[in-house]
Amino acid sequence: MPIRATVWNEFQHERDNATVRAIYPDGIHRTIAAALSADLAIEAATATLDEPEHGLSVERLAETDVLLWWGHKAHAAVDDAVVERVAQRVFEGMGLIVLHSGHFSKIFKRLMGAPCALRWREAGERERLWVINRSHPIVAGIGDCIELPNSEMYGEPFLVPEPLETVFISWYQGGEVFRSGLTYQRGAGRLFYFAPGHETYPIYHDAKIQRVLQNAVHWAHNPAKPWTDVSTAPNVPITAAREPLEQRGGSLHAPGEEGFR
């Protein structure tokens, strides 16, 4: 069975800006989905901000193994209920790949619990993404680095929690560096943040960038059955303990009460 990927995009810049529209006439989301679909093990679909429930209904998320998120100018327009819905699916085991300015999205900040702020400059400068660990599955087939002739600079400090792994570090023509590929685990779900992808440059048409996204979908996919009660935090009474126990000291709860969490 193929991995079911959903590519979410605001789909705002492509309609409002002629430069972006010329590069991604059908939308960034469709360009990424087409690149993913070139891998026969991935079945890619799309969703956008203006769809009902932003295209991310309970049913749609239940059918998504890995969600890719591209956002920039409309972070505030994303409904908080949808953000919580996505977060719950990540906790249950859905993979999440956050792209470019998605570092400021509600869902990334929700899962990071941090400001996720950084330095930036839009000058079309050269970016070199150095591979930190060539044996990592996300960088299979990439080699030492990825060279992008034009990119938006993202610079340190990047106010995120310490990652599980740093996969890429970027160097920019202006001299800054940035941790541009980071992995995290949240509940049963794997998360990959991948920085390059500014909308005024054809970055998602680059073959190596497309390969990274394909690899990341495979890496983030959790084939296990969704852990739907991962966040229920149930009370385990003494009578249900695996070893015999006696109550010691007082208790706030009467026998059988669910209690506080």
Order of alpha helices (4+ residues) and beta strands (2+ residues): beta-alpha-alpha-alpha-beta-alpha-beta-alpha-beta-alpha-beta-beta-beta-beta-beta-alpha
